[in-house]
């Protein structure tokens, strides 16, 4: 139960974030303001969608799932660094830390 709850919340965030990266102008502008090019924003959106598939599909081999966990962790840490360097509100970092905790919870309670 803990695995599915933490994974579902994390994947919900990843889906919303990916959609925002692709379709929400304020997010698109925000990613540019952080210094990232458009192709990187699109790449991140695609990788987030792939991570959701990998984390939710039961038939995915565990080693692939581990890479998805590592990729999401790398994204969240990079987000903290980028928002800190940009001087953004601490709220972004609090959200990212919460997401890292959800990610760790999902990984810890993975039933496989």
VENLINLIN-V223927 format. One record per backbone hydrogen bond with DSSP energy under -0.5 kcal/mol. CO is the residue of the C=O (numbers start at 1). NH is the residue of the N-H. E is the energy in kcal/mol with one decimal. If there is no record, write none. Layout:
BEGIN
CO:NH:E + CO:NH:E
END
This chain:
BEGIN
1:5:-2.4 + 2:6:-2.5 + 3:7:-2.7 + 4:8:-2.5 + 5:9:-2.2 + 6:10:-2.2 + 7:11:-2.9 + 8:12:-2.4 + 9:13:-2.2 + 10:14:-2.4 + 11:15:-2.6 + 12:16:-2.5 + 13:17:-3.0 + 14:18:-2.5 + 15:19:-2.4 + 16:20:-2.4 + 17:21:-2.5 + 18:22:-1.3 + 19:23:-2.7 + 20:24:-1.7 + 23:25:-0.7 + 24:28:-2.5 + 25:29:-2.8 + 26:30:-2.2 + 27:31:-2.6 + 28:32:-1.8 + 29:33:-2.6 + 30:34:-1.4 + 31:36:-1.9 + 32:35:-1.8 + 37:40:-0.6 + 37:41:-1.6 + 38:42:-2.3 + 39:43:-2.2 + 40:44:-2.7 + 41:45:-2.0 + 42:46:-2.3 + 43:47:-2.6 + 44:48:-2.4 + 45:49:-2.0 + 46:50:-2.4 + 47:51:-2.4 + 48:52:-2.0 + 49:53:-1.9 + 50:54:-2.6 + 51:55:-2.8 + 52:56:-1.9 + 53:57:-2.3 + 56:58:-0.5 + 57:60:-1.2 + 61:64:-0.6 + 61:65:-1.9 + 62:66:-2.5 + 63:67:-1.5 + 64:68:-1.8 + 65:69:-2.5 + 66:70:-2.6 + 67:71:-2.7 + 68:72:-2.5 + 69:73:-2.4 + 70:74:-2.6 + 71:75:-2.4 + 72:76:-2.5 + 73:77:-2.5 + 74:78:-2.6 + 75:79:-2.3 + 76:80:-1.9 + 77:81:-2.3 + 78:82:-2.8 + 79:83:-2.7 + 80:84:-2.2 + 81:85:-2.8 + 82:86:-1.9 + 83:87:-0.7 + 83:88:-2.4 + 84:87:-0.9 + 89:92:-1.2 + 89:93:-0.6 + 90:94:-2.2 + 91:95:-2.4 + 92:96:-2.2 + 93:97:-2.4 + 94:98:-2.3 + 95:99:-2.3 + 96:100:-2.2 + 97:101:-2.2 + 98:102:-2.2 + 99:103:-2.6 + 100:104:-2.7 + 101:105:-2.3 + 102:106:-2.8 + 103:107:-2.5 + 104:108:-2.7 + 105:109:-2.3 + 107:110:-0.9
END
